């Protein structure tokens, strides 16, 4: 089959169409027409043409020089007259007169279409899904499908997903669908069989490096037959799709060509030598000259990682000399990313070193490095924007295709291995999504060699360029990812939505990329940083600054999920739109977190001899208000020596200080960091969770404790108070007065000792409260939406409204049945566990009735409150 690259540009595409080209008064290409011809032929093209923007001078040159295998073509810029949405139509094998008439008709797409029909001109709709001016919508694509029969389905500047989605959509068309579209938009189709489409391919090369890597094929012996096959819809698109790296390389080549054209001294610079080396495919004098130049000797002498990375890049290019440019691009990108990472890492190192010491000027002086770093990243930012399909167009193409498609979500977090609710929640979300086969990946940035536990199976990890310790949390390190690699991976993942759990370096990178790529971004407000900083530093200015920065970050997202109504109200007061705020439901592993027969063996094995065990679980840091817990336990021990145990499960920056505070207290156990199963054992072995934190937006341990049948004491500030059922599964303490906490603790102890039936009813209510309403499915439905929840192998019929309604009704019924079954099963299990424990507790109670009665008599004269309140 004959081949021709039917979308190529030369120096005659000289009208600046983008803001960048206009700002620098630069043409879109500097490539000589003859270079296009020679490169196309070297890559196996049988016929050659140029499709310059609204210009045929380059085509005329080629036809004059090579009349047997070249023909006149042009990329005509035209507009939908109703809204001035810009479209590009490629026209082939035209005469000078036809070119003039096409240009005259180009202000109105419908007039241009009519002229093409009248003259029987071979044509193709170029990159139909590419939004050139912010106006393109899926409705415009529907109109194009009615108006035209031939489409470019491989464009070398567009990503594989963009090209393939358009191709799939065009292949699903049939007479009924095309007729419906024509009626919807009141348009006359192009031909008698408009549902049958013809296809073309072209590199869309502007820089002379990718010519012939994408092309059109047709059975033809000469130019005339080739054009006839195009008109009759008997052509195919073939070759390479565009990529993130190739587009960015094209931008770099364009900048290089611009400097050569405009700067007479540029050819003497090291940058010119370097880029000439890269873009020149020939072996010989150039490589020898560069190896002898001062550039490589200079880089060898320098000992910084940045210079070493640049030296590695130059060595790689030297080894690749003589290779086709397309083959050089991937490895070259790796070296450029390494060089960028080293520059970025040096900035992070300087700031983290100087700011804590108060050297503000030194820290900000290092920020000057960001300027060349940003320049280096600019081509890749442009590539990222160009490669991503506009969200509403992507959605429209997917909904109209017969091919199954499950939307993909990427969930970003800067913390995955730390002792906090965010990490615990995300591990469970990741595990559930794998179990259900959902198209969701967790994304993080950690040093895997230093993790306490393995990453989830569906976790994508960016190895950190640099890690720094957080002030006040020296044991917790935060990683800075490679910015270029994050951008590149996001382009290739082609996510339909981004969820961000943390406003750290990775979360910020995800937010920026999401905005640049027009991907919907949702955030989860897990942590009240301002309140934590205020607790740690007592500096209102720092807390307010943190609040301003965090709120600015979250206001960029399309939707914010908040753990509790308390924080929804707080964010509304901070200026958030109420319509963009939603409750973030929490799920729990109901097979793991469930009640079991309580045993004292665990406490005794750890030399805890009290009869009532208090538990705190979480990060050991001042923001958890653990100084209050220490004072409360000291008072309890003073009043009732040896009666209470205190178990503190967790690790954190203030662990040593807390141990020192409680060093003289008996029956205190610091367990250190526990895995989930170990923590469940302590939930079951304890009598009361004491959680005095004011800064938790949710409090995952409070949910877990109740699921295991453990009642909880929480503060009146933050999210935990909304997890419990006050006076049924725990109590909300409205002050930080020790006496208020001590009084409630005494009441719970008395209830356990004097009324085993009510005590077990309390524990049963705790577990039932969680088990009947906290499974994971509502979390995924709320955050990801239905389109992400289809298993990979399940066919999605999103375009069929009736089917969707039936599916929704069936799903609701199934959910209702599942919920009823869950509630029933949970109730049966809880009642069974309660019965077993009640029997055991009753036996113990009978044995020690006399002792208990005497103890309760003494206690009632000293303790405040009524034990019925705790019941």
N, C-alpha and C positions, 0 to 999 in steps of 0.2 A: 504493500500500500504506500502511496505517495504521502510525504510529510511536509508540513509547513508550519512554522511558528506564526500564528495569525494575530499576535498582539505584541508588537515591539516598537520602541521609541528611539528617536535619534535627536540630534541637536536642534532639529526643527520643531520639536515640542518646546518651543521657547517662550510660551506665554505662562507666567507664574500663576498657577491656579490655587495653591495653598497659601496660608498666611505666612509660613516660613519662607517660601519662595518669593512672595511679594515683599517681605521685610528686607530681604537681601537682593531683591531685583535679579533673581536667579532663574534661568530656564530650568525645566524639569529634567533635561538630559543634556549631556555634552558629547554623546557618542556620534562618531562620524558614520554616515550611511554605509560606506564601503566596509567599515569594521563589522557592522551588523551582517553584511553579506558573507564576509569571510568566516566569521564565527558560526553563523547558521550552517554554512556548508560543512565546516569542520565537525559539526555535531550531527551530520546526516540529514539535513533538510534538503528536500528535492526542489522546493520553490521558496522564494524569499520575497517578503514585502515589508513595508513600514506602515505603522498605524499611528502616526504623529497626531497630537491633539489639534484638530481643526486645520490641518496643514498637509499638503501633498508634495512639497518640494523635495523631501527625502525620497519618496517613492519615485518621483520623476527622475531623480538622479540614478537610482538603481535600474529603472527600466531603460534609461539611455545607455548605461554601461553593460547591462546584462538583460537584453530584451527577451531571451528565450525562456528564462525561468523566474522572471520578476513581474509583478503587476502592481498597479496603483491602488492604494488603500488609504483609509483615514479613520480616525476615531472622532466621531462627531459628538459634540456636546449639545444636548437638547434638554427641553424642560417640559414637565407637565404644566399646561397653561393654567390649571385651576389653583396651583399652589407654588409654582416655580421650583418644584423638586427636580434636582439635576440628575440626568441619566446619560450614559455613554452608549452610543451605537456604533459598532464597527462596520464599515462598508468596504467591500472588496471588488477589485476588478473594474473600478469606475473610470470614466473619462474626466477630463478637466471640466467639461460642461456639467456633467452630473455632480461633480464635487461642488461647483458653484451653486447649483440648484439645491443641493443638500444643505449647504450653509445658509441659504436664504430661508429654507423651511425649518431651520433648527430651533427657532424660538418656540415652536409648537410641536411637541412630540407627535401629535395626531397628523399634522400636515406632513412631517417627515416620513411617518409610516406610509401615508398614502402615496408619496412620491416614490418610495422604495418599491411599493407594489406596482405602481404604474410603469416604472422603468425595469422591473424584474432584476433588481440589484441584489447580489449576494451580500448577506449581512449576518451579524450576530450581536445579541445584547451582551455587552461587556459587564463582568462582575456585578450581576443584577442585585446581589444582596449587600453590596458595599454602600454605606451611607456617606455620600460625599459632602453633604452640606447640612446635616442634622434634620432633614425633612423626610427622608425615606422611611416608609412604614410598610407593614405587610400588605396593606391594601394596594399600595403602588405596585408591589410584586404581582399581586393578583391581576391588576390591570395589564401589566407587561405580558403575563402569560396568555391573556386573551389577544392582545395586540400583535404579538410576535410569535414566530414558530421556532426560531433558532437561538440558542443560548450558549454562552461560554461557560462550560461546566468545570474546566480546569484553568484556573488563573494563577500564574506563578507568584503573584503578590498576595494571594489569599490563602488562608489556612486550609488544611484538608477538611476540617469540619465544615467550614463555610461552603466549600465546593461540593462536598458530598451531600450535605443537606439539601442544597438546591437541586442537585442531580436526582436525588431520591424523590423529592417533591414532584419534579417534572415527570418522572417515570410513573407516578401514581395516577396521573391524569387519565380520565376516560371521557367519552362523549357526554355523559351525564354531568360530570363535574364541570367540564369546560362550558357547557351550555348554561349551567347554573351561575357560573362566574360572569359570563357575558350578560346574562339577565340582571344580575346584581349590580353591575357597574354600567349597564346600558351601553355596551360596546359591541362592535362588529368584529368577529374573529378574523384572523389573517388569511385563512384558507378554508378549504372544504373539510379538511381533517386536522383541525388546530390542536387536538389533544395529542397528536403524534408530533414529537419535537425532534429537531436536529441539534447536534452538539458540536462545539469547537473547543480548542484549547490553545493557550498562548502564554508565554512567559511573563508578559507585561513588564519586560525589562526596560529600565530607564538608564542603566549604568554600564551596559556593555559586558556584563559578567555572567548572565544566566540565559542568554539567547539560545533558543533551541532546547532548553530543558523541559519545556512544556510545548505541546504542538497539537496540530489537527491532522487526522489521517483520513484518506479517502482513496478509493480505487480510481486512479487517473494516470494517463500517460503524458499529459501536458497541462498547461495552465488552464486552458479552456475547459477541459474535462473536469479538472479539480474544482473550478468555480461552479460548474453545472451540478456537481455532486453536492456542493454546499447548498445551492438553491433548492435542490430536491430532498434535502434533509437526510442525506446518505453519508454523513461525515461523523467522525468520532473525536472526542477529546482524549488526549493521552499525555503521559509524562509526569513530571514532579509537581506536587502541590507546593505552595509557598510555606515557609517556615519562619519562626521567630528569628533565628540566626541569619538566614539568607536576606530577610528584609532589612535587618539592622546593618548587615554588610553592605547592602545597596546604598543605604543612607551614608555610611562612612565613605564609600567610593564617590558618591555625589559631592560630599564636602571636599574630598581630595581633588576632584576635577574642578570644583569651583575655585579652590585656592590656586591651582595651576593657571586657570584662566584669568584670574583677577590680580594675583600677587606675583610680580616679576621676580621677587627674591625667594619665593617659596621653594624653588627647585634646589636651592643650596642647603635647605634645612635637613636635619636628621629625620624629621617626621616624613618629609617627602621620600627620602631614601627608604625608610621603613615601609611605607605604603606602596611605593613602586615595586619593592621586593615582593610584597604580598600579592598585588594585582597582576604582576607580570608572570605569565605562564612559561616563559621561555627560560632555558638554562644558558648560562654563558657569562658575559661581561658583568651584568648587573650584580649577580650573587658574589662574584669574585671581588668586585669593587666594594660591596658592602662589608664583606668579611674583613677587608683590609682597612676599612674606615675606623675612625676613632670611636664610633658608637659602641661597638661590641667590646673594645678594650676598656672603655669608660665603665660599662656595666659590669664587667668582670671585676674591676677594682672595688666597686661599691658593695657593701656588705649588708644592706638592708633587704628585707624580704621583698619589698616592692621592686627594687632593682633586679633581684634574682628572678622574680616572676616575669619581668620584662625581658630579661636575658633568655629565659626558657621559651618565651613566645618567639623571639627572634630566631633562636636555634631551630624551633619547630618549623618556622616558615622556610628557613634555609633548607631543611631536609625535604620539605614538600615542593621545592622548586621544580618546575616542570610538570607538576600535577595540574589537573583541571581545577579552576577556582572553586567550583562547587564542592570538590573533595576536600579542600583546605578548610572550609568554613567551620565545621563542627569542632575540631580540635583547637582551632584558633580561638573560638569563643571560650573554651575552657580556660585558656591562658589569660585572656582578657578579664574573665570573671575573677581569676586568682589575683591578678594585679589590682583590680577594683576592691577585692576583699581586703587585701593588705593595707591599702590606703584607708579604707573604712575602719579597719581594726586599729590602726594607729590613732585615729581620731577618738575612738571610744576609750582606748588606753589612756590617752592624755587627759581627757575629761574626767574619767573615773579616778585618775591619780591626783589631779590638781584641785578639783572642786571640793572634795572633803577637807583639804588643807586650807581652803579659803583663797586659793590662787585663781581668782575668777578671770583675771586678764590672761594668764597663761592658758587656761582652758579655752577661752574664747579665741585666743590667737591661733590655736590649732584648728579652729573651725574654718580657717582660710583654705585648708586642704579640701574642704567640701566642694570648692569651686571646680578644680580640675576633675574631681570625682564625679560631679554632676555632669560635666561636659562628656566624660567617658560614657556615662549611662544614658545620655540623651538619645542616641540612635536606638537603643533598646527600648526606651520608653515609647518612642514613636512606633517601633515594631509591635509592641504590646497592644497599643491602641488600634493599630491597623488590622491585626490578626483576629480580633475578637468580633463576633457577630452581635449586632444590636439585639438586646434582650427580646423585644416584642416581635422582631422578625424571626428570631430563632424559635420562639414559642409558636408562632404561626406555622412555620415550616414543619415543626415536630407534630403539631396537632393535625396536620393535613396528610401526613405520610402514613402509609400502611405499615412501615417498619416499626417494630417495637422500640420504645425508647423510655428509659427511666432517667429522670433528672438526677444530676450529680451535685452533691453538696460537699464543700470542704469546711471543716470546723477547726478553727485556729485557736491555739492556746499557748501561752508562754510558760505555763506550769502544767506538768503532767506527772511528776514524780515527787512532788512536795507534799507535806502533811497539811493539806487543807481541803475544804469542801469542793473546790473547783476540780482538783485532780481526781478525787474520789468519784465525783459525779461523771466526769468525762471518761474515766476508765469504764464505768458501768454503761454509759451511753455507747461507747465503742463496742463493748462486748455484746450488747443487745442488738446493735445494728448488724454485726457479723452473723449473729444467730438468725436474724430475720432475713438476711440477704439484701439489706438496703444499700443503695449507692451513696454511701457517706464515708468520707475519710477524715480521720483526725490528723491535724497538722501541728507539729511542734518543733522546737529548736533546743535540743539537749545533747549533752555528751553521753552517748549510749554506754560507754565504758564505765561510767560512774553512777549508773542508775541503781536504785534499791530493788526495783522489780522490772521485768521485761515490758517493753512497749506493747500496746495492743496490736493485734494482727493487722488491723486496717489503719495503721498509723504511718504517716509520711513524716520522716524526720529530716530537718535541715541541720547538718552539723554546724555548730556555732562558729562564726568567725572569731568571736571573742565572748568570754563570759566574765561577768562582774558580780560581786556580792552586793545585795541590797542593804543600805544603811538600816541598822536595827535588826536585820535578819541575815547575819553573816553566814549562817549555814545554808542559806538559800541563794542559789546563783541564777542569774537571768542571762539567757543567751541572745546574742545579736546574729541574725542570719545573714547569709550572702544575699544582698539585694538583687543582683542580676540573676542568681539561680532561683530565687523566689518568683521573679517575673517570668522567667523561662518556664518554670514548672507550671505556673498558673495558666500560661498560654496552652501548654500541652494537655493539662488536665481538662480544660474547657468546662469548668464548673458552671452550673446554672445558678448557684447561689453560694454566698460566703457567710459563715457564722463565725463571730469572734467572741471569745470568752474573756480575753484579757487585753487591756490597753497598753501592753508592753511593746518591745521592739518588733516582735513577729506580728502582733495584732495591728500595730501601726502600718507595717509593710503591707499586710493583707487589706487594710482599709484603703490605702493609697492605690494599690493595684485594682481593687474592686471598683473604685471610682473611675480610674483610667480605662478600665475594660468594660464599663457599663454593666457590671454584674451586681444584682441586688445584694446588699450587705445587711445582715442582721447581727445585732450584738446582744450579749447577755451581761447584765449588770450584776456581777457576782460579789464585788467587794466595795465597801465604803472606805476608800483610801483616805479621804479627808479625816474621817473619824479616827482611823487607825493612827494617822500621823499626829493628830491632836492628843491622843492618849499617850503616845510615845514621847512627844517633844514638848507638849503644852504650849506650842507656838501657833497662835491663831493665823499669823501671816502665812506660814508654810501650809497649814491646813487649807486655808482659803485658796492659795495658789494651786494646790493639788486638786481641789474641788473644781476650779475653773478649767484646768487642763483636762481633767477626766470628763467633765460635762461637755467640753468642746469636742472631744473625741466621740462620745456617744451620740451627740447631735448630728454627726455626719451620716449615721446609719439610717436605713429605711424603716427599721423597726427595732425597738429595744425591748428585750424580755427582762422582766424584773422579778426577783424571787418573792416579793411580798407587797401587799397593799401599802404598808408603811413607807416603803421606798418609792412606790409609784407616786404617792402624795408628795414625797420629798422632791422628786424630779420635776413634778408639775410646778411646784413652788420655784424651782430653779429655771423655769422657762421652757420645759419640754412640752411638745404638743401631746395632749392626752390621747389623741387617736393613734399615736405611734407607739404607745406603751401597752404592754401586755404582761400578764402574769406568766412567769416561767414555771410550769408545773414540774414536779420532781417525781421520778420513779424510784423503785428500790427492788433489789433482788429478793423477791418474796420467798424463794426457796432457802436462801441463806439467813435472812433476818426474820426469824420467827421464834416464838417462845418455846421453851423446853423446861423440863423439870429443874427447878433451882437446886443448886448444891453448894454446900459450904466448903467442899474439898479444895476448890481453886484458891479460896482465900487462905485456908489453913496451910496449903502447900507453900504459900508465900509468907508464912508466919504472921498472918493477920488474925487476931483472936477476938475482935469485936463482934457484936451480934447484928450490927446494921452497917452495911457497906455503902459509902458514897463514892460515886464515880465521876471524874471529869475526863473527857476525851477530846483531843484536838491539839493545835499547835501551842507550844508553851511560849507565850510571848505576852508582853504587858498589855497589848490591845485586847486580850481575852479577859482582862479584869481579874487575874488570878491572885492578886494581892488581897482582894476581898475574900476569895475562897480560903486563902491561908488564915486570915483573921477569924473567919467563921469556924474553921476546924480547931484552931487554937482555943477558942472559947468553948467549943463543944467538949474538948478534951479536959479543959479546966473544970467544967461542970460535971461531966460524967466520964472520968478517966477510964480508958479501955473499952468503952461501950461502942464507939464508932471506928470504922475503918475508912481510910481515904485512899483511893486508887487513882493515880494520875497517869493516864495513857497518852503517850505522845512524846514529841521532841520539839525543840525550838531554841531560839537564841537566849531565852531567860530560864532555861532548865536549871543551870547551876545556881542562879540566884534564888530560885524557888526552893531548891533542895536545901540551901543554906538557911532559908527562912524557917523551914519545917524540920530542921535537923534534930531538934530536941523532942519532937512529937512522936508518940508511939503509934503503931498501926498505920503507918504511911508507906505506900508502895509506889515507886516510879517504875513503870513497866518499860519505858522507852517506846520506840516506834513499833506498832503491832500490825500484822497483816489482818485482812478482813475477818478470817475465821477466828483468830486469836481475840480480836476485839468483840466479836459476837459472844464468845465464852464469858467475857467480863460483863457484857450487857446482861447476860442471863444469871450471872453469879452475884450481881449487885442489887441493891434495893432502891437506889434513887440516883438519877443523873442530876448533877448540879452544874449548871451552865451559866455563869455570871456575865458573859460577854455582852457588851453594848454595840459592838461594831459588826456583828455577823448579819449579812443580808438574808440569810436563810437558816443555816445551822443544820447541816446534813446529819450530824451525830444525834441530834434531837429526834429526827425522823427514824433513824436506825434504832435508837434505844427503845422508842415506843413500839416499833415493829417486833422487838424481842420481849415486849411486855414490861418494860422498865418505865415507871413514871418519871417526870422531869420537872425541875425548877428552872425557870428562865427569867430574864429581865423584861421590863416593859418597853425596851428600846430595840428596834431592829426586827428581823424576820422571825426568829424562833418563837415568839409569842403567838404567831399565826399558825404554827404547825401543831401546837397542842390544842386540846379541847379543855379550856380552863375548868378546874374543879372536877374533871372527869379523867383526864390522862396526865394531869400535872397542875402546876400553879404558876402564875405570872407574879413575880415579886416586883413591887412598884418602887423600891428604893434600894440603896446600897448600904442601908443600916444593917449591921450584923444581926441585930436582934430579930429583925423581920425574917431573915433566912433561917436563923436558929429555931425560931418558933415553928416554922413550917416543917423543918426537918424532924423536930420532936414529934409533931403531929403524925407524920408518916410512920415513924418508928412505933408510936403507940398503936396506930391502926393495925400494923402488921402483928404486933404482939397480942393485942386484946381481941381482935376480930378477924380471924383468918379468912372467913367467908368473904367479908367485904374487901379484904386485901387482895384476894385472888380475883374478885370481880373487877377491882381496879386494874390489875395487870392484864386481865382479859380485854377490858375496854381499851387499854393502850394499844394492844396488838390489833384488835379489830378496827380501831380508828385509822390505822395505816393500811392494813391489808385490803380493806374494801375500797380504797380510793387512790392508791399510789403505785400503780403499775407503769411501765415505761411507755406504753403505746400513746397515751395522751401527750407525752413530751414530744415524740416524733411528729405527731399530727400537728401540734401547735407550732413547732419551730421549723420543721422541714416542709410540711405540707404534703398533700396526697401524692403529688407527682414524684416525690423522692422515695415514697414508701412501697413502690411496686418492686417486688423481687426481680432480680436480673432476668430470669427466664419467663417472667409473666408478661403476656402480650397486653399492651395498654391501648385501649380504644377511646382515647381522650376526645377524638373528634366527633364521636357519636353521642349526641345529647341524650337521646332516649336510653341508650345503654348506660350512660353515666348515671342517670337518675335511678335506673334499676339497681346498678351497682351500689349507689349510695344507700338506697333503702335496704338492700341486703346487708351491707356493711353495718348499718345502724342496728339492724336486727341481730346480726352476729355479735356486735359489740355488747348489745344489751344482754344477750344470752350468756356471753362470756363473763360479763360483770356479775350477773346473777349467780352463775356457777362458782365464780371466784369467791363471792361473798358467802355463799352457802358452804363451800369447802373450807374457807377460812374460819367460819363460825364453828363448823364441826371440829376442826383441828384445835381451835382455841378452847372449846368446851372440853374436849378430851384431855388436853394438857392441863387445863384448870382442874378437872376432876382428879387427875393423877396427883397433881401437886397438893390439892386440897386434902386428899386422903393422907398423904405423907405429913402435911403440916398439922392435920388434926391429931395424928398419932404423937407427933412431937409435943403438941400442945398439951395433950392429956398427961404425958410423962412429967412435964415441968409446970403443971398448973399452979401448984403452990408457990413456986419460985416466981413465976410470971406475975401472979396476983400481988405478991409482996413488992416486986419491982415497980409495977404500975401504980401501986398506992403511993410509993415514994416519989415517983416521977410526977404524978398529977399534982403534988403539992409544990413542985418547983418549976414545971413547964407552963408556958402561957398557951392559951387557945384551946379549942375544942377539936378532938380528933375526928369528929364527924365532918369537919370542913374538908379534911383531906380525902374522905371517902367520896 
